[in-house]
Amino acid sequence: MTQANRRQPKIVLLCGMLGFTRMLCWEYFRGVPAMLQKQGFTVLIPQMPLAQRSETRARFLAKFLEHESGPLHLIAHSMGGVDARFYIRHLGGRRKTASLTTLASPHRGSILADHEMNTWYSPYRHLPAVTDLTLAAMADFNKQTPNCDMVVYRSYSAARPVHELPWLMRRFGRRIEAIEGANDSQVSVTSAIWGEHIATLSCDHFELTGMNIWFNPLTARKRFDHLPVYRDIADWIRNFESRFDKNTGKA
């Protein structure tokens, strides 16, 4: 196959519910875009509407990608994975999306969302995104949003013992653990599994993007390096594309 005929894949990085792609010197996917670009990938990072419903965020994504040619390989953290699934199934994304890899996305919802919605004084209950992430809401979403056969779905889950979670997040980890089991302080392992489950990573929800909010000067914990995860995903994408048969349109 000549270089002219070779597919030119693009990687789309999707942030979670409250994620800024960049704020001053802080980068959501710390070091990831530069690493992927050095490997020859075109990297796109939309600034998704903050804390909005999945449909709203997915429609923004569809508009952002409207004039981008495929194949697209979506890598989504947290709620970004739910947004991506809506885009693929309901907004025509399946026509140019080759794969979706999710990192700790709440595919089956989170008991935390239920708790916030049932707590009258919680400010989070007023966020449209939280409404979409309850257990019941995601059960309905999954019925209405089945996978598309032509798209490869892959997932990573994450978990740390409660005592290894940041102090501010431990109460959330305990709450999820009591109902759903092992978790990363925001999403349970069970909820994060969708499509082919690649691995459960030993990290909290925020470490998946390179953010360390441990802030505990008295106790150390084993450091988690997020970059090898994205490097492995990029290697998988490269291998997937190298196997692609241009004549049949199948990997």
Secondary structure, DSSP 8 states (H G I E B T S, - for coil): --TTTS---EEEEE--TT--SEETTEESSTTHHHHHHHTT-EEE-----TT--HHHHHHHHHHHTTT--S-EEEEEETHHHHHHHHHHHHSSGGGTEEEEEEES--TT--HHHHHHHT-TT-GGGG-HHHHHTSHHHHHHHHHHS---TTSEEEEEEE---GGGS-HHHHHHHHHHHHHT-SBSSSSBHHHH--SEEEEEESS-TTGGGT------SS--------HHHHHHHHHHHHHHHHH-BTTTTB-
